[in-house]
Amino acid sequence: MKKTILAILTLFILIMSACQVQQQAQQPTGGEVKPAQAQGTYKIGVMYPLTGDGAAYGLPIQRTTKIAIDEINAQGGVNGRKLEVIYEDSKCNPKDGNAAAQKLVNLDKVKVIIGGVCSGETLGAAPITEAAKVVLISPSATNPDITNAGDFVFRLAPSDAFAGVVASNYAFNDLKAKKAAVISETTDYAQGLRKVFKENFAKLGGEIVADETFNPEDTDFRTQVTKAKASNPDVIYLVPQTVPKGILLVKQVKEAGVTKQLLTPEVLLGRNTIAENAADLEGLIGVEQKFDDKAPKAAAVLGKYKQQANEEAPFPFYMSAAYDAVYLVSDAIAKNGYDGEKIRDYLYAVDGYEGAGGKVTIDGKGDVVMDFSVKQVKSGELVILK
């Protein structure tokens, strides 16, 4: 009996030893087993508003992001590895932007995040990415505070520090407005524009006769509209965060019998937005980034979007910028490796990159250098004024 037990134990030890040798033979030389990231993919974090009012921006921008990802992967990826995208819903606000960044940085271990779409979610994410030395590159966040949000924070949309100046310059110099009323939403994006517009309009010699705000959850703006109307302005600057709030605000302004010129940033200049709300938006003047949607690269990207989504691109510049962000990140990885600091250094050196959104040059603060256009809604179409 003892001999039998000894024989079984001996056989068991031999089997275990053989298994251990086989496992060691299967491991790569040089130490630890490499993680899945190193075996075949580069992880790219993407944080956009995919639900709520902000999804009106986030979903179209996500689709053009995917177009770029699919193109790159179809061509063999980057250095033979596919791009693995991890999407997070940052919901267009700082709290969810912060949570999305924490998950992507600490759990998914990404070295670069494309996003956010909104300024609030981008500013909410920036402290997380900056501390972890992870690149954050937004296709559309415009609040002036993003300029100084960190050494690893970039954007391909110009700052509201310029957009607000363009709007106030046009109001004072071209519309000959001496008195302006402002109605704005209490979000990072809207308040950034409000601040710049007010300061520059006053600097030019104009007077802000009403300065009304509303919260993101509000749906009744009649008090703010009544006060703005009573101030008898020459122009009213409307600054909503999202399309649904903007349309509702414009409707309530017109229902109140306001006949003064309405001026706004790019929020209400989405092509689908104008097509679906032509009567309400008639005569509205807006400021958006200078962009040629007929240029070959832009036309190709927007054409793919139309084919896949069965609609015209609602925010063609921002969507094109998202496409460019993917290619800039993939170029950085291909040339410098999958490392946050090396990707950062590559982006700071971008000068004259021919993208779908136009020629891209990034300054020493991580901001793109770009011009603006002033346009007006006429009979359901956008007409360039300046």
C-alpha positions as a Markdown table, in Angstrom:
| # | Residue | x | y | z |
|---|---|---|---|---|
| 1 | Met | 0.0 | 0.0 | 0.0 |
| 2 | Lys | 2.8 | 2.5 | 0.9 |
| 3 | Lys | 4.6 | 1.6 | -2.3 |
| 4 | Thr | 1.5 | 2.4 | -4.3 |
| 5 | Ile | 1.0 | 5.8 | -2.6 |
| 6 | Leu | 4.7 | 6.6 | -3.2 |
| 7 | Ala | 4.4 | 5.7 | -6.8 |
| 8 | Ile | 1.3 | 8.0 | -7.3 |
| 9 | Leu | 3.0 | 10.9 | -5.6 |
| 10 | Thr | 6.1 | 10.5 | -7.7 |
| 11 | Leu | 3.9 | 10.4 | -10.9 |
| 12 | Phe | 2.1 | 13.6 | -9.7 |
| 13 | Ile | 5.3 | 15.5 | -9.1 |
| 14 | Leu | 6.6 | 14.5 | -12.6 |
| 15 | Ile | 3.4 | 15.7 | -14.2 |
| 16 | Met | 3.5 | 19.0 | -12.4 |
| 17 | Ser | 7.2 | 19.6 | -13.3 |
| 18 | Ala | 6.4 | 18.9 | -16.9 |
| 19 | Cys | 3.5 | 21.4 | -16.9 |
| 20 | Gln | 5.8 | 24.1 | -15.3 |
| 21 | Val | 8.4 | 23.6 | -17.9 |
| 22 | Gln | 5.8 | 23.9 | -20.7 |
| 23 | Gln | 4.5 | 27.1 | -19.2 |
| 24 | Gln | 8.0 | 28.6 | -19.0 |
| 25 | Ala | 8.6 | 27.7 | -22.6 |
| 26 | Gln | 5.4 | 29.5 | -23.7 |
| 27 | Gln | 6.4 | 32.8 | -21.9 |
| 28 | Pro | 8.2 | 35.5 | -23.9 |
| 29 | Thr | 11.8 | 35.9 | -23.1 |
| 30 | Gly | 12.8 | 38.9 | -21.0 |
| 31 | Gly | 10.6 | 38.4 | -17.9 |
| 32 | Glu | 6.8 | 39.0 | -17.3 |
| 33 | Val | 4.0 | 38.0 | -19.6 |
| 34 | Lys | 3.1 | 41.0 | -21.8 |
| 35 | Pro | -0.4 | 42.5 | -21.3 |
| 36 | Ala | -3.0 | 42.4 | -24.1 |
| 37 | Gln | -2.2 | 46.0 | -24.9 |
| 38 | Ala | 1.4 | 45.1 | -26.0 |
| 39 | Gln | 0.3 | 42.0 | -27.9 |
| 40 | Gly | -1.8 | 43.6 | -30.5 |
| 41 | Thr | -3.6 | 46.9 | -29.8 |
| 42 | Tyr | -3.1 | 50.5 | -28.8 |
| 43 | Lys | -5.8 | 51.7 | -26.4 |
| 44 | Ile | -7.4 | 55.1 | -27.3 |
| 45 | Gly | -9.8 | 56.6 | -24.8 |
| 46 | Val | -12.7 | 58.6 | -26.2 |
| 47 | Met | -15.0 | 60.6 | -23.9 |
| 48 | Tyr | -18.0 | 62.3 | -25.5 |
| 49 | Pro | -21.6 | 63.2 | -24.4 |
| 50 | Leu | -23.5 | 60.1 | -25.7 |
| 51 | Thr | -26.7 | 60.7 | -23.8 |
| 52 | Gly | -28.7 | 63.8 | -22.8 |
| 53 | Asp | -28.9 | 67.1 | -24.6 |
| 54 | Gly | -25.1 | 67.1 | -25.4 |
| 55 | Ala | -25.6 | 63.9 | -27.4 |
| 56 | Ala | -26.7 | 66.2 | -30.3 |
| 57 | Tyr | -23.0 | 67.0 | -30.6 |
| 58 | Gly | -21.5 | 63.8 | -29.2 |
| 59 | Leu | -23.1 | 61.2 | -31.4 |
| 60 | Pro | -22.2 | 62.8 | -34.8 |
| 61 | Ile | -18.7 | 63.5 | -33.6 |
| 62 | Gln | -18.4 | 59.9 | -32.4 |
| 63 | Arg | -19.4 | 58.7 | -35.8 |
| 64 | Thr | -16.6 | 60.7 | -37.6 |
| 65 | Thr | -14.2 | 59.5 | -34.9 |
| 66 | Lys | -15.1 | 55.9 | -35.8 |
| 67 | Ile | -14.7 | 56.7 | -39.5 |
| 68 | Ala | -11.0 | 57.6 | -38.9 |
| 69 | Ile | -10.4 | 54.6 | -36.5 |
| 70 | Asp | -11.9 | 52.2 | -39.1 |
| 71 | Glu | -9.8 | 53.7 | -41.9 |
| 72 | Ile | -6.6 | 53.3 | -39.9 |
| 73 | Asn | -7.4 | 49.8 | -38.8 |
| 74 | Ala | -8.3 | 48.7 | -42.3 |
| 75 | Gln | -4.9 | 49.9 | -43.4 |
| 76 | Gly | -3.2 | 47.6 | -40.8 |
| 77 | Gly | -3.3 | 49.9 | -37.8 |
| 78 | Val | -0.3 | 51.7 | -36.3 |
| 79 | Asn | 3.0 | 49.9 | -36.5 |
| 80 | Gly | 1.1 | 46.7 | -37.2 |
| 81 | Arg | -1.2 | 47.1 | -34.2 |
| 82 | Lys | -4.9 | 48.0 | -34.3 |
| 83 | Leu | -6.4 | 50.9 | -32.5 |
| 84 | Glu | -8.7 | 49.7 | -29.7 |
| 85 | Val | -11.2 | 52.4 | -28.8 |
| 86 | Ile | -12.8 | 52.7 | -25.3 |
| 87 | Tyr | -15.8 | 55.0 | -25.3 |
| 88 | Glu | -17.1 | 56.8 | -22.2 |
| 89 | Asp | -20.2 | 58.9 | -21.8 |
| 90 | Ser | -19.0 | 62.2 | -20.3 |
| 91 | Lys | -22.4 | 63.8 | -20.6 |
| 92 | Cys | -21.2 | 67.4 | -21.3 |
| 93 | Asn | -20.5 | 68.2 | -17.6 |
| 94 | Pro | -17.5 | 68.4 | -15.3 |
| 95 | Lys | -18.6 | 65.6 | -12.9 |
| 96 | Asp | -19.1 | 63.0 | -15.6 |
| 97 | Gly | -16.0 | 64.2 | -17.5 |
| 98 | Asn | -13.9 | 63.7 | -14.4 |
| 99 | Ala | -15.4 | 60.2 | -13.8 |
| 100 | Ala | -14.8 | 59.2 | -17.4 |
| 101 | Ala | -11.2 | 60.3 | -17.3 |
| 102 | Gln | -10.6 | 58.5 | -14.0 |
| 103 | Lys | -11.9 | 55.2 | -15.5 |
| 104 | Leu | -9.9 | 55.6 | -18.7 |
| 105 | Val | -6.7 | 56.5 | -17.0 |
| 106 | Asn | -6.8 | 54.3 | -13.9 |
| 107 | Leu | -8.6 | 51.3 | -15.1 |
| 108 | Asp | -8.0 | 51.1 | -18.8 |
| 109 | Lys | -4.5 | 52.6 | -18.6 |
| 110 | Val | -4.8 | 54.6 | -21.8 |
| 111 | Lys | -2.0 | 57.1 | -22.7 |
| 112 | Val | -4.3 | 59.4 | -24.7 |
| 113 | Ile | -7.9 | 60.5 | -24.6 |
| 114 | Ile | -9.8 | 62.2 | -27.4 |
| 115 | Gly | -12.4 | 64.5 | -25.9 |
| 116 | Gly | -14.4 | 66.0 | -24.4 |
| 117 | Val | -16.8 | 67.6 | -26.8 |
| 118 | Cys | -18.1 | 70.2 | -24.3 |
| 119 | Ser | -15.9 | 72.5 | -22.3 |
| 120 | Gly | -17.2 | 71.4 | -18.9 |
| 121 | Glu | -16.4 | 67.8 | -19.3 |
| 122 | Thr | -12.9 | 68.7 | -20.7 |
| 123 | Leu | -12.1 | 70.9 | -17.8 |
| 124 | Gly | -13.4 | 68.2 | -15.4 |
| 125 | Ala | -11.1 | 65.6 | -17.0 |
| 126 | Ala | -8.0 | 67.8 | -17.3 |
| 127 | Pro | -6.7 | 67.5 | -13.6 |
| 128 | Ile | -6.9 | 63.7 | -13.9 |
| 129 | Thr | -5.1 | 63.4 | -17.3 |
| 130 | Glu | -2.5 | 66.1 | -16.3 |
| 131 | Ala | -1.5 | 64.3 | -13.1 |
| 132 | Ala | -1.2 | 61.0 | -15.0 |
| 133 | Lys | 0.7 | 62.5 | -17.9 |
| 134 | Val | -2.0 | 61.3 | -20.3 |
| 135 | Val | -2.8 | 63.5 | -23.4 |
| 136 | Leu | -6.3 | 65.0 | -23.6 |
| 137 | Ile | -7.1 | 66.3 | -27.0 |
| 138 | Ser | -10.6 | 67.9 | -27.7 |
| 139 | Pro | -12.1 | 68.4 | -31.1 |
| 140 | Ser | -14.5 | 71.1 | -29.9 |
| 141 | Ala | -14.1 | 72.4 | -26.4 |
| 142 | Thr | -13.7 | 76.2 | -26.6 |
| 143 | Asn | -13.7 | 77.7 | -23.0 |
| 144 | Pro | -10.7 | 80.1 | -22.6 |
| 145 | Asp | -9.7 | 78.3 | -19.3 |
| 146 | Ile | -8.7 | 75.2 | -21.3 |
| 147 | Thr | -5.7 | 77.2 | -22.6 |
| 148 | Asn | -4.1 | 76.9 | -19.1 |
| 149 | Ala | -5.6 | 73.6 | -18.1 |
| 150 | Gly | -2.4 | 71.7 | -18.4 |
| 151 | Asp | 0.7 | 70.7 | -20.4 |
| 152 | Phe | -1.0 | 67.6 | -21.7 |
| 153 | Val | -4.3 | 69.3 | -22.7 |
| 154 | Phe | -4.8 | 70.2 | -26.4 |
| 155 | Arg | -7.7 | 71.2 | -28.6 |
| 156 | Leu | -8.4 | 71.5 | -32.3 |
| 157 | Ala | -11.2 | 74.1 | -31.9 |
| 158 | Pro | -10.2 | 77.8 | -31.3 |
| 159 | Ser | -10.8 | 79.4 | -27.9 |
| 160 | Asp | -13.8 | 81.5 | -27.1 |
| 161 | Ala | -11.3 | 84.2 | -26.2 |
| 162 | Phe | -11.3 | 84.8 | -29.9 |
| 163 | Ala | -14.9 | 83.8 | -30.7 |
| 164 | Gly | -16.3 | 86.2 | -28.1 |
| 165 | Val | -14.2 | 89.0 | -29.5 |
| 166 | Val | -15.3 | 88.3 | -33.1 |
| 167 | Ala | -19.0 | 88.4 | -32.0 |
| 168 | Ser | -18.7 | 91.6 | -30.0 |
| 169 | Asn | -16.6 | 93.3 | -32.7 |
| 170 | Tyr | -19.3 | 92.4 | -35.3 |
| 171 | Ala | -22.1 | 93.7 | -33.0 |
| 172 | Phe | -20.4 | 97.0 | -32.4 |
| 173 | Asn | -18.6 | 97.7 | -35.7 |
| 174 | Asp | -20.9 | 96.0 | -38.3 |
| 175 | Leu | -24.3 | 96.1 | -36.6 |
| 176 | Lys | -23.6 | 99.5 | -35.1 |
| 177 | Ala | -24.9 | 98.3 | -31.8 |
| 178 | Lys | -24.2 | 100.5 | -28.8 |
| 179 | Lys | -26.3 | 98.6 | -26.3 |
| 180 | Ala | -26.3 | 94.8 | -25.9 |
| 181 | Ala | -28.2 | 92.3 | -23.7 |
| 182 | Val | -26.8 | 88.9 | -22.9 |
| 183 | Ile | -28.8 | 85.7 | -22.0 |
| 184 | Ser | -26.5 | 82.8 | -21.2 |
| 185 | Glu | -26.5 | 79.3 | -19.6 |
| 186 | Thr | -24.5 | 78.7 | -16.5 |
| 187 | Thr | -22.0 | 76.3 | -18.0 |
| 188 | Asp | -18.3 | 76.6 | -18.6 |
| 189 | Tyr | -18.7 | 77.0 | -22.3 |
| 190 | Ala | -21.5 | 79.6 | -22.2 |
| 191 | Gln | -19.9 | 81.6 | -19.4 |
| 192 | Gly | -16.6 | 81.8 | -21.1 |
| 193 | Leu | -18.2 | 83.3 | -24.2 |
| 194 | Arg | -20.4 | 85.7 | -22.0 |
| 195 | Lys | -17.3 | 87.0 | -20.2 |
| 196 | Val | -15.3 | 87.7 | -23.3 |
| 197 | Phe | -18.2 | 89.3 | -25.2 |
| 198 | Lys | -19.1 | 91.6 | -22.3 |
| 199 | Glu | -15.5 | 92.7 | -21.7 |
| 200 | Asn | -14.7 | 93.4 | -25.3 |
| 201 | Phe | -18.1 | 95.1 | -26.1 |
| 202 | Ala | -17.5 | 97.5 | -23.2 |
| 203 | Lys | -13.9 | 98.0 | -24.3 |
| 204 | Leu | -15.1 | 99.1 | -27.7 |
| 205 | Gly | -17.4 | 101.7 | -26.1 |
| 206 | Gly | -20.6 | 99.7 | -25.9 |
| 207 | Glu | -22.9 | 99.2 | -22.9 |
| 208 | Ile | -24.2 | 95.9 | -21.5 |
| 209 | Val | -27.8 | 96.8 | -20.5 |
| 210 | Ala | -28.9 | 93.4 | -19.4 |
| 211 | Asp | -27.0 | 90.3 | -18.3 |
| 212 | Glu | -29.3 | 87.4 | -17.6 |
| 213 | Thr | -28.4 | 83.7 | -16.9 |
| 214 | Phe | -30.3 | 80.4 | -16.7 |
| 215 | Asn | -29.5 | 77.0 | -15.3 |
| 216 | Pro | -29.1 | 73.8 | -17.5 |
| 217 | Glu | -32.2 | 72.3 | -16.0 |
| 218 | Asp | -34.4 | 75.4 | -16.8 |
| 219 | Thr | -37.0 | 75.3 | -19.5 |
| 220 | Asp | -38.8 | 78.6 | -18.9 |
| 221 | Phe | -36.7 | 81.7 | -19.8 |
| 222 | Arg | -39.5 | 84.2 | -20.0 |
| 223 | Thr | -38.3 | 86.2 | -16.9 |
| 224 | Gln | -34.8 | 86.6 | -18.5 |
| 225 | Val | -36.3 | 87.4 | -21.9 |
| 226 | Thr | -38.6 | 90.0 | -20.4 |
| 227 | Lys | -35.8 | 91.8 | -18.6 |
| 228 | Ala | -33.6 | 91.7 | -21.7 |
| 229 | Lys | -36.4 | 93.2 | -23.8 |
| 230 | Ala | -37.1 | 95.9 | -21.3 |
| 231 | Ser | -33.5 | 97.0 | -21.4 |
| 232 | Asn | -34.1 | 98.1 | -25.0 |
| 233 | Pro | -30.8 | 96.7 | -26.5 |
| 234 | Asp | -29.7 | 97.1 | -30.1 |
| 235 | Val | -28.6 | 93.4 | -30.1 |
| 236 | Ile | -29.2 | 90.3 | -27.9 |
| 237 | Tyr | -26.4 | 87.8 | -27.5 |
| 238 | Leu | -27.8 | 84.3 | -26.8 |
| 239 | Val | -25.4 | 81.8 | -25.4 |
| 240 | Pro | -27.0 | 78.3 | -24.8 |
| 241 | Gln | -24.9 | 75.2 | -24.2 |
| 242 | Thr | -26.9 | 72.8 | -26.3 |
| 243 | Val | -29.2 | 72.8 | -29.3 |
| 244 | Pro | -32.5 | 71.9 | -27.5 |
| 245 | Lys | -32.0 | 74.7 | -25.0 |
| 246 | Gly | -31.0 | 77.1 | -27.7 |
| 247 | Ile | -34.1 | 76.4 | -29.9 |
| 248 | Leu | -36.3 | 76.8 | -26.8 |
| 249 | Leu | -34.7 | 80.1 | -25.9 |
| 250 | Val | -35.0 | 81.5 | -29.4 |
| 251 | Lys | -38.7 | 80.5 | -29.5 |
| 252 | Gln | -39.4 | 82.3 | -26.2 |
| 253 | Val | -37.5 | 85.4 | -27.4 |
| 254 | Lys | -39.7 | 85.6 | -30.5 |
| 255 | Glu | -42.9 | 84.8 | -28.6 |
| 256 | Ala | -42.1 | 87.8 | -26.4 |
| 257 | Gly | -42.2 | 90.0 | -29.5 |
| 258 | Val | -38.5 | 90.8 | -29.5 |
| 259 | Thr | -37.5 | 92.2 | -32.9 |
| 260 | Lys | -33.9 | 93.2 | -32.1 |
| 261 | Gln | -31.1 | 91.4 | -33.9 |
| 262 | Leu | -30.2 | 88.0 | -32.3 |
| 263 | Leu | -26.5 | 87.0 | -32.2 |
| 264 | Thr | -25.2 | 83.6 | -31.1 |
| 265 | Pro | -22.1 | 81.3 | -31.2 |
| 266 | Glu | -22.0 | 78.2 | -33.3 |
| 267 | Val | -24.4 | 76.1 | -31.1 |
| 268 | Leu | -27.4 | 76.9 | -33.3 |
| 269 | Leu | -25.6 | 76.8 | -36.6 |
| 270 | Gly | -25.8 | 73.0 | -37.0 |
| 271 | Arg | -27.0 | 72.3 | -40.5 |
| 272 | Asn | -29.7 | 69.9 | -39.4 |
| 273 | Thr | -30.7 | 72.3 | -36.7 |
| 274 | Ile | -31.2 | 75.1 | -39.2 |
| 275 | Ala | -33.1 | 72.8 | -41.6 |
| 276 | Glu | -35.5 | 71.6 | -38.9 |
| 277 | Asn | -36.0 | 75.0 | -37.3 |
| 278 | Ala | -35.7 | 77.4 | -40.3 |
| 279 | Ala | -38.6 | 79.6 | -39.4 |
| 280 | Asp | -37.6 | 80.1 | -35.7 |
| 281 | Leu | -33.9 | 80.7 | -36.6 |
| 282 | Glu | -34.6 | 83.0 | -39.6 |
| 283 | Gly | -32.3 | 86.1 | -39.4 |
| 284 | Leu | -30.1 | 84.7 | -36.6 |
| 285 | Ile | -26.5 | 85.7 | -36.9 |
| 286 | Gly | -23.9 | 83.3 | -35.6 |
| 287 | Val | -20.1 | 83.0 | -35.3 |
| 288 | Glu | -18.3 | 79.8 | -36.1 |
| 289 | Gln | -14.8 | 78.6 | -37.1 |
| 290 | Lys | -13.7 | 79.4 | -40.7 |
| 291 | Phe | -14.0 | 76.1 | -42.5 |
| 292 | Asp | -14.2 | 74.9 | -46.1 |
| 293 | Asp | -16.5 | 71.9 | -46.2 |
| 294 | Lys | -15.8 | 71.6 | -50.0 |
| 295 | Ala | -12.1 | 71.0 | -49.6 |
| 296 | Pro | -11.2 | 67.5 | -50.8 |
| 297 | Lys | -10.3 | 66.0 | -47.4 |
| 298 | Ala | -13.3 | 67.5 | -45.6 |
| 299 | Ala | -15.7 | 66.6 | -48.4 |
| 300 | Ala | -14.5 | 63.0 | -48.3 |
| 301 | Val | -15.0 | 62.7 | -44.5 |
| 302 | Leu | -18.4 | 64.4 | -44.6 |
| 303 | Gly | -19.4 | 62.4 | -47.6 |
| 304 | Lys | -18.7 | 59.2 | -45.7 |
| 305 | Tyr | -20.7 | 60.4 | -42.7 |
| 306 | Lys | -23.7 | 61.2 | -44.9 |
| 307 | Gln | -23.5 | 57.8 | -46.5 |
| 308 | Gln | -23.3 | 56.0 | -43.1 |
| 309 | Ala | -25.7 | 58.2 | -41.1 |
| 310 | Asn | -28.1 | 59.1 | -44.0 |
| 311 | Glu | -28.0 | 62.8 | -43.0 |
| 312 | Glu | -25.9 | 65.9 | -43.6 |
| 313 | Ala | -23.2 | 66.5 | -41.1 |
| 314 | Pro | -24.7 | 68.7 | -38.5 |
| 315 | Phe | -21.5 | 70.2 | -37.1 |
| 316 | Pro | -19.0 | 69.7 | -40.0 |
| 317 | Phe | -16.1 | 71.5 | -38.5 |
| 318 | Tyr | -16.1 | 69.8 | -35.1 |
| 319 | Met | -16.7 | 66.4 | -36.8 |
| 320 | Ser | -13.8 | 67.0 | -39.1 |
| 321 | Ala | -11.6 | 68.1 | -36.2 |
| 322 | Ala | -12.4 | 64.8 | -34.4 |
| 323 | Tyr | -11.3 | 62.9 | -37.5 |
| 324 | Asp | -8.1 | 64.9 | -37.5 |
| 325 | Ala | -7.5 | 64.2 | -33.8 |
| 326 | Val | -7.5 | 60.5 | -34.5 |
| 327 | Tyr | -5.0 | 60.8 | -37.3 |
| 328 | Leu | -2.7 | 63.1 | -35.3 |
| 329 | Val | -2.7 | 60.7 | -32.4 |
| 330 | Ser | -2.0 | 57.7 | -34.6 |
| 331 | Asp | 0.8 | 59.6 | -36.3 |
| 332 | Ala | 2.3 | 60.5 | -32.9 |
| 333 | Ile | 2.2 | 56.9 | -31.8 |
| 334 | Ala | 3.7 | 55.6 | -35.1 |
| 335 | Lys | 6.6 | 58.0 | -34.9 |
| 336 | Asn | 7.2 | 58.4 | -31.2 |
| 337 | Gly | 5.6 | 55.4 | -29.5 |
| 338 | Tyr | 2.7 | 54.8 | -27.1 |
| 339 | Asp | 3.8 | 57.2 | -24.4 |
| 340 | Gly | 1.9 | 60.3 | -23.0 |
| 341 | Glu | 4.9 | 62.5 | -22.9 |
| 342 | Lys | 6.1 | 61.6 | -26.4 |
| 343 | Ile | 2.6 | 62.1 | -27.8 |
| 344 | Arg | 2.5 | 65.5 | -26.1 |
| 345 | Asp | 5.8 | 66.5 | -27.6 |
| 346 | Tyr | 4.6 | 65.5 | -31.1 |
| 347 | Leu | 1.4 | 67.5 | -30.8 |
| 348 | Tyr | 3.3 | 70.7 | -29.8 |
| 349 | Ala | 5.4 | 70.4 | -32.9 |
| 350 | Val | 2.3 | 70.2 | -35.3 |
| 351 | Asp | 2.6 | 73.0 | -37.8 |
| 352 | Gly | 0.6 | 73.2 | -41.0 |
| 353 | Tyr | -0.9 | 69.7 | -40.9 |
| 354 | Glu | -3.4 | 69.4 | -43.7 |
| 355 | Gly | -6.4 | 68.0 | -42.0 |
| 356 | Ala | -10.1 | 67.6 | -42.8 |
| 357 | Gly | -10.8 | 70.6 | -40.6 |
| 358 | Gly | -8.2 | 72.7 | -42.5 |
| 359 | Lys | -4.6 | 73.5 | -41.9 |
| 360 | Val | -3.7 | 72.6 | -38.3 |
| 361 | Thr | -1.0 | 74.5 | -36.3 |
| 362 | Ile | -0.8 | 74.0 | -32.5 |
| 363 | Asp | 0.6 | 76.8 | -30.4 |
| 364 | Gly | 2.7 | 76.6 | -27.2 |
| 365 | Lys | -0.4 | 76.4 | -25.0 |
| 366 | Gly | -1.9 | 73.5 | -26.9 |
| 367 | Asp | -4.5 | 75.6 | -28.8 |
| 368 | Val | -5.1 | 75.5 | -32.5 |
| 369 | Val | -4.6 | 78.7 | -34.5 |
| 370 | Met | -7.7 | 79.5 | -36.6 |
| 371 | Asp | -9.9 | 82.2 | -38.0 |
| 372 | Phe | -13.7 | 82.7 | -37.8 |
| 373 | Ser | -16.7 | 83.4 | -40.0 |
| 374 | Val | -19.8 | 85.4 | -39.4 |
| 375 | Lys | -22.9 | 83.8 | -40.9 |
| 376 | Gln | -26.7 | 84.4 | -41.0 |
| 377 | Val | -29.6 | 82.1 | -41.4 |
| 378 | Lys | -31.6 | 83.0 | -44.5 |
| 379 | Ser | -34.4 | 80.8 | -45.8 |
| 380 | Gly | -33.1 | 77.8 | -44.1 |
| 381 | Glu | -29.5 | 78.3 | -45.4 |
| 382 | Leu | -26.3 | 79.8 | -43.9 |
| 383 | Val | -25.0 | 82.8 | -45.7 |
| 384 | Ile | -21.5 | 84.2 | -45.1 |
| 385 | Leu | -21.6 | 87.8 | -43.9 |
| 386 | Lys | -17.9 | 88.2 | -43.0 |
